[in-house]
Amino acid sequence: MEKTSDKKSGRREFVKIGGVAALALAAVSGLPSKILAQGKGKSPRWGFLIDLRRCVGCKACSVACKTEFDTRLGYFRSSVKELEKGTYPDTSRGFVPWLCNHCENPVCVEDCPVDEVDASFTFPDGETVTYRKHATYKRPDGAVLIDQHRCVGCGACVRGCPYDVRYLDESKKAGGDPNEHPADKCTLCVHRLDEGIVPSCVNTCQGHARMVGDLNDPESEISVTLKANKTAVLLPEEKTGPQCFYIDLDPDVYKSGRDTKDEAEQA
């Protein structure tokens, strides 16, 4: 007959294991989600910040992103590039989280051949504005998105993106041409932002190395952090106006990443 003490011990272990599992599930699924403060008036204008002093390269952000969108095997909307710096034998490893930069002047939007149509967007304060959009387009709040119902799968945006963050999703059919596959990439989790909830990758980052916020609000966490720190962006020479900023971006790791990409393109 099982002893009472053994039953209690087993119950405690079950609760402990269950608690750990629940925390792990919460981390991957994005629950509990952090609520995002927004500014007043014609806001937000979304920006993204990665503090590499806090990032440990755990890739929980990439896992959370794949889970949120059921991204197919071998592809990532958000990734962490692991790169070598230095010259053998004096070498070390570095890493750079990599995602769509939701540019101020996105090349992908310019390259999209799909005809523009009228669209509307309502800001949190209730004001509705109209704008024109291709299949790849930029919302008035700064998010660069893809309308897969209109995308023809031509791949022009994939080839034109200087950050190499787009791909054609072979698990889906492009609405504009059912014989092709639509483009896909990071969307800033706008389905969450529209509800006042941070993106899945931000919510999952245990080091609080990632943040998203309203650049129009000088009191938002991202605005205050940007003002207090020296930041850098990827490929400033492309003049796309990246809205993804980095604190403590290692130029050697960054250069290594560019060299690796250039070599792959030439192969």
Secondary structure per residue as TSV (DSSP state, phi and psi in degrees):
chain	resnum	aa	ss	phi	psi
A	1	M	-	360.0	133.7
A	2	E	-	-71.2	135.0
A	3	K	-	-74.1	149.7
A	4	T	H	-60.6	-40.0
A	5	S	H	-63.3	-37.1
A	6	D	H	-66.3	-37.5
A	7	K	H	-63.8	-44.7
A	8	K	H	-64.1	-40.8
A	9	S	H	-63.5	-43.3
A	10	G	H	-64.0	-38.4
A	11	R	H	-65.2	-40.1
A	12	R	H	-63.4	-42.3
A	13	E	H	-63.8	-39.2
A	14	F	H	-64.0	-43.6
A	15	V	H	-63.9	-41.7
A	16	K	H	-62.3	-48.2
A	17	I	H	-62.9	-41.8
A	18	G	H	-62.5	-38.2
A	19	G	H	-65.7	-43.2
A	20	V	H	-62.8	-42.7
A	21	A	H	-63.2	-39.8
A	22	A	H	-64.7	-40.0
A	23	L	H	-65.0	-41.5
A	24	A	H	-63.6	-41.6
A	25	L	H	-65.0	-40.2
A	26	A	H	-62.4	-39.6
A	27	A	H	-64.5	-42.8
A	28	V	H	-76.0	-40.6
A	29	S	H	-82.7	-11.3
A	30	G	T	87.1	20.0
A	31	L	-	-120.3	139.8
A	32	P	S	-74.1	142.7
A	33	S	-	-88.1	142.0
A	34	K	-	-79.5	138.3
A	35	I	B	-86.1	137.1
A	36	L	-	-100.2	124.7
A	37	A	-	-76.9	139.6
A	38	Q	-	-122.7	152.2
A	39	G	-	-77.3	-177.0
A	40	K	S	-101.5	166.3
A	41	G	S	74.8	-151.1
A	42	K	S	-75.1	77.8
A	43	S	-	-132.5	164.6
A	44	P	-	-94.1	172.3
A	45	R	-	-122.8	102.4
A	46	W	E	-70.4	138.6
A	47	G	E	-135.4	159.9
A	48	F	E	-127.2	140.5
A	49	L	E	-133.5	134.7
A	50	I	E	-122.9	119.7
A	51	D	E	-96.3	101.3
A	52	L	T	-71.7	-9.9
A	53	R	T	-71.5	-23.0
A	54	R	T	-102.5	-21.7
A	55	C	-	-72.6	131.8
A	56	V	-	-109.7	5.7
A	57	G	-	70.5	27.6
A	58	C	-	-75.2	-19.0
A	59	K	-	68.8	17.1
A	60	A	H	-62.0	-31.1
A	61	C	H	-62.1	-42.9
A	62	S	H	-66.3	-39.9
A	63	V	H	-65.4	-44.6
A	64	A	H	-62.1	-40.3
A	65	C	H	-64.5	-45.9
A	66	K	H	-63.3	-37.3
A	67	T	H	-68.6	-41.3
A	68	E	H	-61.6	-37.5
A	69	F	H	-114.2	3.0
A	70	D	T	52.2	47.3
A	71	T	-	-66.1	136.9
A	72	R	-	-68.1	159.6
A	73	L	T	-57.8	133.4
A	74	G	T	92.1	-4.5
A	75	Y	-	-126.2	150.3
A	76	F	-	-136.4	135.7
A	77	R	S	-80.2	-31.6
A	78	S	E	-136.8	128.7
A	79	S	E	-133.1	172.8
A	80	V	E	-126.5	111.4
A	81	K	E	-80.8	124.8
A	82	E	E	-99.4	121.0
A	83	L	E	-131.6	149.0
A	84	E	E	-94.5	139.9
A	85	K	E	-129.6	156.6
A	86	G	E	91.5	-180.0
A	87	T	E	-121.0	133.1
A	88	Y	T	-54.1	135.6
A	89	P	T	-92.4	1.6
A	90	D	E	-90.7	76.5
A	91	T	E	-125.6	160.7
A	92	S	E	-152.2	169.5
A	93	R	E	-105.7	144.8
A	94	G	E	-135.2	170.9
A	95	F	E	-149.3	151.5
A	96	V	E	-137.8	114.9
A	97	P	E	-59.6	137.6
A	98	W	E	-133.9	126.5
A	99	L	E	-156.1	175.7
A	100	C	-	-58.4	136.4
A	101	N	-	-90.7	-0.7
A	102	H	-	43.0	59.0
A	103	C	-	-62.6	152.6
A	104	E	S	-68.7	-34.9
A	105	N	S	-125.7	72.8
A	106	P	-	-70.0	125.2
A	107	V	H	-64.6	-36.0
A	108	C	H	-60.0	-37.7
A	109	V	H	-66.9	-42.0
A	110	E	H	-64.3	-34.9
A	111	D	H	-80.3	-18.0
A	112	C	-	-66.6	122.0
A	113	P	-	-84.8	-7.2
A	114	V	S	-70.9	134.3
A	115	D	-	-57.7	145.6
A	116	E	-	-73.5	148.8
A	117	V	E	-132.3	162.6
A	118	D	E	-74.5	142.7
A	119	A	E	-144.9	163.9
A	120	S	E	-132.9	154.2
A	121	F	E	-142.4	136.0
A	122	T	E	-109.2	122.4
A	123	F	-	-75.8	162.7
A	124	P	T	-56.4	-26.3
A	125	D	T	-82.5	1.9
A	126	G	S	98.0	-9.8
A	127	E	-	-74.4	130.8
A	128	T	E	-106.8	132.0
A	129	V	E	-122.4	152.4
A	130	T	E	-106.6	151.0
A	131	Y	E	-154.2	173.1
A	132	R	E	-108.8	143.5
A	133	K	E	-143.2	141.4
A	134	H	-	-83.5	-167.4
A	135	A	S	-67.2	-39.6
A	136	T	E	-98.1	129.1
A	137	Y	E	-151.4	167.2
A	138	K	E	-116.3	122.2
A	139	R	-	-71.8	157.2
A	140	P	T	-59.2	-18.0
A	141	D	T	-90.9	5.7
A	142	G	S	99.8	-13.6
A	143	A	-	-73.8	129.1
A	144	V	E	-95.1	121.3
A	145	L	E	-129.4	174.6
A	146	I	E	-128.8	126.0
A	147	D	-	-89.9	96.1
A	148	Q	T	-69.5	-14.8
A	149	H	T	-74.4	-20.1
A	150	R	T	-111.0	-15.5
A	151	C	-	-61.1	138.9
A	152	V	-	-103.9	2.5
A	153	G	-	68.4	27.1
A	154	C	-	-73.6	-23.3
A	155	G	-	81.8	7.0
A	156	A	H	-61.7	-40.7
A	157	C	H	-69.3	-34.0
A	158	V	H	-64.7	-45.2
A	159	R	H	-71.9	-32.0
A	160	G	H	-82.8	-22.0
A	161	C	-	-65.4	117.7
A	162	P	T	-71.1	-12.7
A	163	Y	T	-96.8	-5.1
A	164	D	-	56.3	47.9
A	165	V	-	-115.1	6.2
A	166	R	-	-110.5	155.9
A	167	Y	E	-153.4	162.5
A	168	L	E	-93.3	125.0
A	169	D	-	-85.9	101.4
A	170	E	T	-72.0	-5.9
A	171	S	T	-87.5	-4.8
A	172	K	S	-127.1	163.1
A	173	K	-	-109.1	134.9
A	174	A	-	-69.3	133.0
A	175	G	S	-66.5	-34.1
A	176	G	S	-74.3	-22.2
A	177	D	-	-153.2	95.4
A	178	P	T	-58.5	-13.4
A	179	N	T	-85.1	-4.5
A	180	E	S	-118.2	171.6
A	181	H	-	-109.8	139.5
A	182	P	-	-79.0	155.8
A	183	A	E	-74.0	155.2
A	184	D	E	-149.1	162.7
A	185	K	-	-178.8	-174.1
A	186	C	-	-63.1	135.0
A	187	T	-	-112.7	10.4
A	188	L	T	63.5	14.4
A	189	C	T	52.3	50.9
A	190	V	H	-61.7	-24.9
A	191	H	H	-64.3	-26.7
A	192	R	H	-86.9	-43.8
A	193	L	H	-58.5	-37.9
A	194	D	T	-64.0	-20.1
A	195	E	T	-100.3	6.5
A	196	G	T	79.0	24.3
A	197	I	B	-119.5	139.1
A	198	V	-	-68.3	157.0
A	199	P	-	-58.0	156.7
A	200	S	H	-57.7	-42.2
A	201	C	H	-66.4	-36.6
A	202	V	H	-67.8	-43.0
A	203	N	H	-64.7	-31.6
A	204	T	H	-84.1	-22.5
A	205	C	-	-66.3	109.5
A	206	Q	T	-74.3	-21.2
A	207	G	T	-89.8	1.0
A	208	H	-	52.6	44.6
A	209	A	-	-89.4	-13.9
A	210	R	E	-119.5	138.3
A	211	M	E	-147.6	150.0
A	212	V	E	-127.5	146.2
A	213	G	E	-170.1	-179.7
A	214	D	E	-88.3	110.9
A	215	L	T	-72.4	-16.8
A	216	N	T	-79.5	-15.2
A	217	D	-	-100.4	108.7
A	218	P	T	-65.5	-15.0
A	219	E	T	-99.3	0.0
A	220	S	S	-68.6	156.6
A	221	E	H	-58.5	-41.1
A	222	I	H	-69.1	-38.3
A	223	S	H	-65.6	-43.5
A	224	V	H	-64.3	-42.3
A	225	T	H	-67.0	-41.4
A	226	L	H	-63.0	-39.0
A	227	K	H	-68.8	-31.6
A	228	A	H	-88.8	-7.1
A	229	N	S	-135.1	152.9
A	230	K	-	-80.2	127.6
A	231	T	E	-124.3	165.4
A	232	A	E	-139.2	162.1
A	233	V	-	-125.1	163.3
A	234	L	S	-83.1	138.5
A	235	L	-	51.4	54.6
A	236	P	G	-60.9	-24.8
A	237	E	G	-67.4	-16.9
A	238	E	G	-76.8	-13.9
A	239	K	-	55.7	38.0
A	240	T	-	-91.2	-9.8
A	241	G	-	66.5	57.5
A	242	P	-	-56.6	138.5
A	243	Q	S	-105.5	17.3
A	244	C	E	-110.9	116.4
A	245	F	E	-110.6	150.9
A	246	Y	E	-123.6	137.2
A	247	I	E	-100.7	130.7
A	248	D	S	66.0	40.7
A	249	L	-	-71.8	120.3
A	250	D	-	-75.0	114.3
A	251	P	H	-63.2	-28.8
A	252	D	H	-69.2	-43.1
A	253	V	H	-66.5	-42.1
A	254	Y	H	-60.3	-45.6
A	255	K	H	-64.0	-39.4
A	256	S	H	-61.2	-40.4
A	257	G	H	-63.9	-39.9
A	258	R	H	-67.7	-42.3
A	259	D	H	-61.8	-41.2
A	260	T	H	-62.4	-42.9
A	261	K	H	-65.1	-43.0
A	262	D	H	-62.4	-40.8
A	263	E	H	-63.8	-40.1
A	264	A	H	-65.6	-37.7
A	265	E	H	-69.1	-31.2
A	266	Q	H	-83.4	-17.6
A	267	A	-	-69.2	360.0
